[in-house]
Amino acid sequence: MVTISVNDLVVRYQSQGTEVPAVDHVSFTCKDGESIGIAGESGCGKSTLGLAIRKTLQENASVSGEILLDGTSTLSMSDVEFTKNIRWRKVSMVFQGAMNSLDPVFTIKKQFEEILKIHNFNGDHKQAIEQAISSVGLEQSVLDKYPHEISGGMKQRVIIAMALILKPAMVIADEPTTALDVLVQAQIMILLKRLKKDGLSIMLISHDLGIISEIAEKVGIMYAGQIVEFGSTEEIYKNPKHPYTIALLGSIPKLNETKNIIPLKGNPPSLVNPPTGCRFYDRCSQAMEKCKIEPPKISTKSGFVMCWLHE
Ligand code: SF4
């Protein structure tokens, strides 16, 4: 079990002499045993948030604020200390598109052994690898195969098994079903749900609110680097408050409804020079004059919403 508290986190990327705040004053808590979803469009900062928690940001990133894992600050921790005590052991990550990063010249078993060696695992390697492979519903025979000999769905299961091999309390899964066909997507979701039932906490990063609602008790909606709405998944699904959340939910097709999908027009603003007022202003159907000038404050009257309509 692990509790993650993110307080006023800011992640800036330096690029060609410019600072880009990819994560901008983000705060939330994910308690022991809870699973959380982070939803938003591409480029909203959700993957950067996951990388910051796992301390895997690129060298051109600077971070301020606080990330606490069970009360211990990780930002001030050295990389050596983090790798020794937390990375893979407490919090692990399934990276976006990671199944394509399997090394084509080594068998799956060899790649598992490499992970255990890097992390100085001094238990029984064979047993740990076999347990990890079984936990994701794969046959042991997969271990002797090369990546090109197995399907995309099997590769994704292998990647999830690798993330689980040191038995972390939480896995951060960044778009774990993207690039998979719908049947394999459904199988991976069933697997994640089973792992969650067995006690694993999952932070699911996705552009797809439908997928998040299957796993997470809580969800944060990110827009242009900020969390604009946060709360229980059920409440946000039934009663979304922020116009962006409403638009995201309106764009999900529903089998039993004949209503047309309402596409969200326009694009998120550039983070190099973000708007002075609300970042959603240009795309918001309920925008007021005030929204253009003043950034909305966070309202916690009924949930957590960053919008002048809920002042
Ligand atoms: Fe729309 Fe204004 Fe709310 Fe922003 S603050 S989401 S522009 S109503």
Boltz pocket constraint, residues with backbone or C-beta under 6 A from the ligand:
constraints:
  - pocket:
      binder: B
      contacts: [[A, 242], [A, 243], [A, 244], [A, 278], [A, 279], [A, 280], [A, 281], [A, 284], [A, 285], [A, 286], [A, 287], [A, 288], [A, 291], [A, 296], [A, 306], [A, 307], [A, 308], [A, 309]]
      max_distance: 6.0
